[in-house]
Amino acid sequence: MKDVGWGEFLISLIVAPILVLPVVAAVYLLFFVLLGYDSGSYHYWLQVTMIVACVSEGLFFASRYEGLGSPIEHGWAWLAVVAIVAAVAAGLYALGVASAEVSLEFAMIIYNYEAWAFIITMLSVFFSARTKPVDPIDKRRTALERSARIWTLRR
């Protein structure tokens, strides 16, 4: 990925809450106003909504990335972190170190931070890619390398 400067990072820090707020408001209106569910019974609705919104919007912006190489380099690492956090939280409960509620709360807190980090990083990459023009020679070289890799995989 391209180097991301402080300017892109700060812009994405401002834009990220603006992008997540409508999704959170829509979920709140749907479940707790229209359908009449009690928000106290579902105290993790905000974290779950933010995780889904941030990851999906982050993937959208990353797919729009027009830099060199693949759209999301090492994108699998974000999904691996989701699995690792779940495994650690389940391990804490299985070993008897923490109760199920504490393990779930621990996982949700980390997921919340991971989702924000994901969308801020992807937005930074998006803004960085939009401000720097792509060299046509590098773009063609990348396309040739990608097609050679695809041809090799087919064999």
GROMACS elastic network, one bead per residue, 0.5 to 0.9 nm:
[ bonds ]
;  ai    aj funct       b0    kb
    1     4     6  0.85073   500
    1    67     6  0.70448   500
    1    68     6  0.70727   500
    1    69     6  0.75332   500
    1    70     6  0.85525   500
    1    71     6  0.85103   500
    1    72     6  0.78652   500
    1    73     6  0.67152   500
    1   125     6  0.75184   500
    2    67     6  0.69668   500
    2    68     6  0.78222   500
    2   125     6  0.70586   500
    2   128     6  0.73491   500
    2   129     6  0.73190   500
    3   125     6  0.79969   500
    3   128     6  0.77328   500
    4     7     6  0.81975   500
    4     8     6  0.64509   500
    4     9     6  0.70249   500
    4   121     6  0.86385   500
    4   124     6  0.62713   500
    4   125     6  0.62288   500
    4   127     6  0.86418   500
    4   128     6  0.59942   500
    4   129     6  0.88546   500
    5     8     6  0.55766   500
    5     9     6  0.64059   500
    5    10     6  0.88053   500
    5   124     6  0.80200   500
    5   128     6  0.74898   500
    6    10     6  0.60280   500
    6    11     6  0.85297   500
    6   124     6  0.88181   500
    7    10     6  0.52481   500
    7    11     6  0.62077   500
    7    12     6  0.86368   500
    7   124     6  0.85727   500
    7   128     6  0.88144   500
    8    11     6  0.51377   500
    8    12     6  0.61474   500
    8    13     6  0.85309   500
    8   123     6  0.78282   500
    8   125     6  0.76175   500
    8   126     6  0.84825   500
    8   127     6  0.57986   500
    8   128     6  0.60005   500
    9    12     6  0.52239   500
    9    13     6  0.61420   500
    9    14     6  0.88391   500
    9   120     6  0.69966   500
    9   121     6  0.74001   500
    9   123     6  0.77293   500
    9   124     6  0.50359   500
    9   125     6  0.84798   500
    9   127     6  0.85517   500
    9   128     6  0.88643   500
   10    14     6  0.64585   500
   10    15     6  0.87144   500
   10   120     6  0.89299   500
   10   124     6  0.81695   500
   11    14     6  0.52568   500
   11    15     6  0.61867   500
   11    16     6  0.85903   500
   11   123     6  0.83792   500
   11   124     6  0.75612   500
   11   127     6  0.81463   500
   12    16     6  0.56913   500
   12    17     6  0.89290   500
   12   119     6  0.81863   500
   12   120     6  0.55315   500
   12   121     6  0.78949   500
   12   122     6  0.84935   500
   12   123     6  0.53269   500
   12   124     6  0.56288   500
   12   127     6  0.77941   500
   13    16     6  0.55544   500
   13    17     6  0.75078   500
   13   120     6  0.60548   500
   13   123     6  0.84434   500
   13   124     6  0.85145   500
   14    17     6  0.65625   500
   14    18     6  0.72788   500
   15    18     6  0.52251   500
   15    19     6  0.63751   500
   15    20     6  0.88981   500
   15   120     6  0.85600   500
   15   123     6  0.82177   500
   16    19     6  0.52622   500
   16    20     6  0.63352   500
   16    21     6  0.86772   500
   16    54     6  0.82195   500
   16   116     6  0.78774   500
   16   119     6  0.67499   500
   16   120     6  0.63940   500
   16   123     6  0.76836   500
   17    20     6  0.50765   500
   17    21     6  0.58436   500
   18    21     6  0.55061   500
   18    22     6  0.74283   500
   19    22     6  0.65766   500
   19    23     6  0.76369   500
   19    53     6  0.85261   500
   19    54     6  0.84465   500
   19    57     6  0.80475   500
   20    23     6  0.55016   500
   20    24     6  0.63567   500
   20    25     6  0.87293   500
   20    49     6  0.89620   500
   20    50     6  0.68291   500
   20    53     6  0.62305   500
   20    54     6  0.67198   500
   20    57     6  0.84327   500
   21    24     6  0.51741   500
   21    25     6  0.60522   500
   21    26     6  0.85625   500
   21    50     6  0.88132   500
   22    25     6  0.50320   500
   22    26     6  0.60353   500
   22    27     6  0.86321   500
   23    26     6  0.51105   500
   23    27     6  0.62555   500
   23    28     6  0.85935   500
   23    49     6  0.76092   500
   23    50     6  0.80642   500
   23    53     6  0.66435   500
   24    27     6  0.52416   500
   24    28     6  0.61411   500
   24    29     6  0.86012   500
   24    46     6  0.70831   500
   24    49     6  0.62765   500
   24    50     6  0.69075   500
   24    53     6  0.80569   500
   25    28     6  0.50861   500
   25    29     6  0.60699   500
   25    30     6  0.85068   500
   26    29     6  0.51616   500
   26    30     6  0.60358   500
   26    31     6  0.86132   500
   27    30     6  0.51124   500
   27    31     6  0.60489   500
   27    32     6  0.79966   500
   27    45     6  0.87165   500
   27    46     6  0.88586   500
   27    49     6  0.74296   500
   28    31     6  0.55389   500
   28    32     6  0.54445   500
   28    33     6  0.68872   500
   28    34     6  0.88589   500
   28    39     6  0.86776   500
   28    45     6  0.85997   500
   28    46     6  0.85375   500
   29    32     6  0.57230   500
   29    34     6  0.61394   500
   29    35     6  0.83782   500
   30    33     6  0.59877   500
   30    34     6  0.51385   500
   30    35     6  0.62396   500
   30    36     6  0.85002   500
   31    34     6  0.60578   500
   31    35     6  0.50266   500
   31    36     6  0.63874   500
   31    37     6  0.59128   500
   31    38     6  0.86045   500
   31    39     6  0.85132   500
   32    35     6  0.58673   500
   32    38     6  0.63196   500
   32    39     6  0.63161   500
   33    36     6  0.52198   500
   33    37     6  0.74602   500
   34    37     6  0.84056   500
   36    39     6  0.88973   500
   37    40     6  0.88187   500
   37    41     6  0.80521   500
   37    42     6  0.84619   500
   38    41     6  0.55838   500
   38    42     6  0.70659   500
   39    42     6  0.52387   500
   39    43     6  0.62822   500
   39    45     6  0.79348   500
   40    43     6  0.54323   500
   41    44     6  0.88437   500
   42    45     6  0.57134   500
   42    46     6  0.88697   500
   43    46     6  0.74219   500
   43    47     6  0.87660   500
   44    47     6  0.55145   500
   44    48     6  0.63121   500
   44    49     6  0.85926   500
   44   105     6  0.84258   500
   44   108     6  0.75875   500
   45    48     6  0.52655   500
   45    49     6  0.59770   500
   45    50     6  0.85014   500
   46    49     6  0.51682   500
   46    50     6  0.60782   500
   46    51     6  0.85870   500
   47    50     6  0.50989   500
   47    51     6  0.60979   500
   47    52     6  0.86668   500
   47   108     6  0.64647   500
   47   109     6  0.77056   500
   47   111     6  0.75872   500
   47   112     6  0.56812   500
   48    51     6  0.51455   500
   48    52     6  0.62911   500
   48    53     6  0.85616   500
   48   108     6  0.76679   500
   48   111     6  0.83257   500
   48   112     6  0.78558   500
   49    52     6  0.53086   500
   49    53     6  0.60312   500
   49    54     6  0.84283   500
   50    53     6  0.50480   500
   50    54     6  0.57601   500
   50    55     6  0.82489   500
   50   112     6  0.69246   500
   50   115     6  0.70188   500
   50   116     6  0.80856   500
   51    54     6  0.52924   500
   51    55     6  0.59497   500
   51    56     6  0.83519   500
   51   111     6  0.66772   500
   51   112     6  0.61099   500
   51   113     6  0.87870   500
   51   114     6  0.79310   500
   51   115     6  0.50264   500
   51   116     6  0.77926   500
   52    55     6  0.54055   500
   52    56     6  0.59964   500
   52    57     6  0.83768   500
   52   115     6  0.79296   500
   53    56     6  0.53641   500
   53    57     6  0.59327   500
   53    58     6  0.82308   500
   53   115     6  0.83063   500
   54    57     6  0.52190   500
   54    58     6  0.57146   500
   54    59     6  0.83755   500
   54   115     6  0.53627   500
   54   116     6  0.63944   500
   54   117     6  0.88192   500
   54   118     6  0.70019   500
   54   119     6  0.53604   500
   54   120     6  0.87623   500
   55    59     6  0.60248   500
   55    60     6  0.85124   500
   55   115     6  0.59435   500
   55   116     6  0.83834   500
   55   118     6  0.65865   500
   55   119     6  0.64746   500
   56    59     6  0.51332   500
   56    60     6  0.61888   500
   56    61     6  0.87484   500
   56   119     6  0.86438   500
   57    61     6  0.62186   500
   57    62     6  0.84671   500
   57   119     6  0.68428   500
   57   122     6  0.87160   500
   57   123     6  0.89994   500
   58    61     6  0.52222   500
   58    62     6  0.60078   500
   58    63     6  0.85058   500
   58   115     6  0.86352   500
   58   118     6  0.62859   500
   58   120     6  0.77722   500
   58   121     6  0.80038   500
   58   122     6  0.53270   500
   58   123     6  0.68550   500
   59    63     6  0.60103   500
   59    64     6  0.86572   500
   59    72     6  0.82931   500
   59    75     6  0.88636   500
   59   118     6  0.87475   500
   59   119     6  0.80731   500
   59   122     6  0.74210   500
   60    63     6  0.51909   500
   60    64     6  0.65487   500
   60   122     6  0.87760   500
   61    64     6  0.51205   500
   61    65     6  0.66306   500
   61   119     6  0.84066   500
   61   122     6  0.62057   500
   61   123     6  0.63515   500
   61   125     6  0.83702   500
   61   126     6  0.60952   500
   62    65     6  0.51118   500
   62    66     6  0.88156   500
   62    71     6  0.61375   500
   62    72     6  0.60184   500
   62   122     6  0.54901   500
   62   123     6  0.75173   500
   62   125     6  0.72831   500
   62   126     6  0.64750   500
   63    66     6  0.82068   500
   63    71     6  0.54141   500
   63    72     6  0.69298   500
   63   126     6  0.89419   500
   64    71     6  0.72884   500
   64   126     6  0.70873   500
   65    68     6  0.88753   500
   65    70     6  0.87240   500
   65    71     6  0.55980   500
   65    72     6  0.78619   500
   65   122     6  0.87026   500
   65   125     6  0.70624   500
   65   126     6  0.54911   500
   65   127     6  0.87420   500
   65   128     6  0.89818   500
   65   129     6  0.62543   500
   65   130     6  0.80323   500
   66    69     6  0.86803   500
   66    70     6  0.87338   500
   66    71     6  0.69596   500
   66   126     6  0.81331   500
   66   129     6  0.61384   500
   66   130     6  0.77223   500
   66   134     6  0.75855   500
   67    70     6  0.79416   500
   67    71     6  0.73468   500
   67   125     6  0.88849   500
   67   129     6  0.58419   500
   67   130     6  0.87777   500
   67   132     6  0.88050   500
   67   133     6  0.87179   500
   67   134     6  0.65538   500
   67   139     6  0.82336   500
   68    71     6  0.80103   500
   68   134     6  0.78002   500
   68   138     6  0.72876   500
   68   139     6  0.66269   500
   68   142     6  0.67666   500
   69    72     6  0.82975   500
   69    73     6  0.74354   500
   69   139     6  0.85679   500
   69   142     6  0.62576   500
   69   143     6  0.85445   500
   69   146     6  0.83557   500
   70    73     6  0.57681   500
   70   142     6  0.88380   500
   70   146     6  0.86887   500
   71    75     6  0.87589   500
   72    75     6  0.51141   500
   72    76     6  0.86381   500
   72   122     6  0.88849   500
   73    76     6  0.82675   500
   74    77     6  0.57081   500
   74    78     6  0.81121   500
   75    78     6  0.59206   500
   75    79     6  0.74776   500
   76    79     6  0.52859   500
   76    80     6  0.61978   500
   76    81     6  0.87812   500
   77    81     6  0.62381   500
   77    82     6  0.87809   500
   78    81     6  0.52128   500
   78    82     6  0.66051   500
   78   114     6  0.82768   500
   78   118     6  0.75986   500
   79    82     6  0.50899   500
   79    83     6  0.65078   500
   79    84     6  0.87327   500
   80    83     6  0.51297   500
   80    84     6  0.61110   500
   80    85     6  0.86490   500
   81    85     6  0.60858   500
   81    86     6  0.85375   500
   81   111     6  0.89598   500
   81   114     6  0.83121   500
   82    85     6  0.54032   500
   82    86     6  0.63747   500
   82    87     6  0.87317   500
   82   111     6  0.72041   500
   82   114     6  0.83363   500
   83    86     6  0.51688   500
   83    87     6  0.61255   500
   83    88     6  0.86677   500
   84    87     6  0.50025   500
   84    88     6  0.61150   500
   84    89     6  0.85479   500
   85    88     6  0.51635   500
   85    89     6  0.61301   500
   85    90     6  0.85365   500
   85   106     6  0.88877   500
   85   107     6  0.61060   500
   85   110     6  0.74909   500
   85   111     6  0.77410   500
   86    89     6  0.51668   500
   86    90     6  0.60816   500
   86    91     6  0.84285   500
   86   104     6  0.86916   500
   86   107     6  0.64732   500
   87    90     6  0.50997   500
   87    91     6  0.59298   500
   87    92     6  0.86070   500
   88    92     6  0.61740   500
   88    93     6  0.87072   500
   88   103     6  0.85408   500
   88   107     6  0.82622   500
   89    92     6  0.52032   500
   89    93     6  0.65300   500
   89    94     6  0.87140   500
   89    98     6  0.87710   500
   89   100     6  0.85725   500
   89   102     6  0.86789   500
   89   104     6  0.67054   500
   89   105     6  0.89413   500
   89   106     6  0.69600   500
   89   107     6  0.59507   500
   90    93     6  0.51646   500
   90    94     6  0.60242   500
   90    95     6  0.85581   500
   90   100     6  0.81762   500
   90   103     6  0.69010   500
   90   104     6  0.83877   500
   91    95     6  0.59405   500
   91    96     6  0.83946   500
   91    97     6  0.85337   500
   91   103     6  0.87126   500
   92    95     6  0.53884   500
   92    96     6  0.62947   500
   92    97     6  0.52568   500
   92    98     6  0.56018   500
   92    99     6  0.79530   500
   92   100     6  0.85508   500
   92   103     6  0.65064   500
   93    96     6  0.51438   500
   93    97     6  0.61118   500
   93    98     6  0.52192   500
   93    99     6  0.56825   500
   93   100     6  0.57519   500
   93   102     6  0.84389   500
   93   103     6  0.62425   500
   94    97     6  0.77139   500
   94    98     6  0.83824   500
   94    99     6  0.89585   500
   94   100     6  0.89511   500
   95    98     6  0.78633   500
   96    99     6  0.69500   500
   98   101     6  0.80413   500
   98   102     6  0.59638   500
   98   103     6  0.61298   500
   99   102     6  0.52922   500
   99   103     6  0.61791   500
   99   104     6  0.86013   500
  100   103     6  0.51221   500
  100   104     6  0.61005   500
  100   105     6  0.85637   500
  101   104     6  0.51429   500
  101   105     6  0.61019   500
  101   106     6  0.85396   500
  102   105     6  0.50485   500
  102   106     6  0.60413   500
  102   107     6  0.85991   500
  103   106     6  0.50889   500
  103   107     6  0.62344   500
  103   108     6  0.86626   500
  104   107     6  0.51297   500
  104   108     6  0.61338   500
  104   109     6  0.86351   500
  105   108     6  0.51162   500
  105   109     6  0.61699   500
  105   110     6  0.87064   500
  106   109     6  0.53528   500
  106   110     6  0.64525   500
  106   111     6  0.86687   500
  107   110     6  0.52905   500
  107   111     6  0.60246   500
  107   112     6  0.85396   500
  108   112     6  0.59965   500
  108   113     6  0.87036   500
  109   112     6  0.51652   500
  109   113     6  0.65751   500
  109   114     6  0.87367   500
  110   113     6  0.52255   500
  110   114     6  0.60880   500
  110   115     6  0.86120   500
  111   115     6  0.60216   500
  111   116     6  0.86081   500
  112   115     6  0.53206   500
  112   116     6  0.64776   500
  112   117     6  0.87368   500
  113   116     6  0.52298   500
  113   117     6  0.61141   500
  113   118     6  0.85318   500
  114   117     6  0.50489   500
  114   118     6  0.60127   500
  114   119     6  0.87101   500
  115   118     6  0.50483   500
  115   119     6  0.63263   500
  115   120     6  0.85834   500
  116   119     6  0.53553   500
  116   120     6  0.60653   500
  116   121     6  0.84561   500
  117   120     6  0.52173   500
  117   121     6  0.59877   500
  117   122     6  0.84949   500
  118   121     6  0.52613   500
  118   122     6  0.61144   500
  118   123     6  0.85058   500
  119   122     6  0.50901   500
  119   123     6  0.59153   500
  119   124     6  0.83730   500
  120   123     6  0.51508   500
  120   124     6  0.60448   500
  120   125     6  0.86311   500
  121   124     6  0.50599   500
  121   125     6  0.62600   500
  121   126     6  0.85782   500
  122   125     6  0.50767   500
  122   126     6  0.60753   500
  122   127     6  0.86610   500
  123   127     6  0.61034   500
  123   128     6  0.83593   500
  124   127     6  0.52609   500
  124   128     6  0.59599   500
  124   129     6  0.84744   500
  125   129     6  0.59816   500
  125   130     6  0.85519   500
  126   129     6  0.52353   500
  126   130     6  0.63010   500
  126   131     6  0.88630   500
  127   130     6  0.51311   500
  127   131     6  0.63465   500
  127   132     6  0.89221   500
  128   131     6  0.53888   500
  128   132     6  0.65301   500
  129   132     6  0.55530   500
  129   133     6  0.74902   500
  129   134     6  0.81255   500
  130   133     6  0.71814   500
  134   137     6  0.87362   500
  134   138     6  0.75656   500
  134   139     6  0.69135   500
  135   138     6  0.53621   500
  135   139     6  0.61756   500
  135   140     6  0.87706   500
  136   140     6  0.61435   500
  136   141     6  0.85542   500
  137   140     6  0.52018   500
  137   141     6  0.61640   500
  137   142     6  0.86059   500
  138   142     6  0.60593   500
  138   143     6  0.85452   500
  139   142     6  0.51822   500
  139   143     6  0.62486   500
  139   144     6  0.87465   500
  140   143     6  0.50383   500
  140   144     6  0.62123   500
  140   145     6  0.86401   500
  141   144     6  0.51382   500
  141   145     6  0.61832   500
  141   146     6  0.85679   500
  142   145     6  0.50947   500
  142   146     6  0.60628   500
  142   147     6  0.85851   500
  143   146     6  0.50959   500
  143   147     6  0.61622   500
  143   148     6  0.85788   500
  144   147     6  0.51571   500
  144   148     6  0.61112   500
  144   149     6  0.86132   500
  145   148     6  0.50703   500
  145   149     6  0.62103   500
  145   150     6  0.86797   500
  146   149     6  0.51030   500
  146   150     6  0.62478   500
  146   151     6  0.86399   500
  147   150     6  0.50110   500
  147   151     6  0.60804   500
  147   152     6  0.85124   500
  148   151     6  0.50630   500
  148   152     6  0.61058   500
  148   153     6  0.86180   500
  149   152     6  0.50497   500
  149   153     6  0.61792   500
  149   154     6  0.86996   500
  150   153     6  0.51014   500
  150   154     6  0.62981   500
  150   155     6  0.89723   500
  151   154     6  0.52132   500
  151   155     6  0.67387   500
  152   155     6  0.54601   500
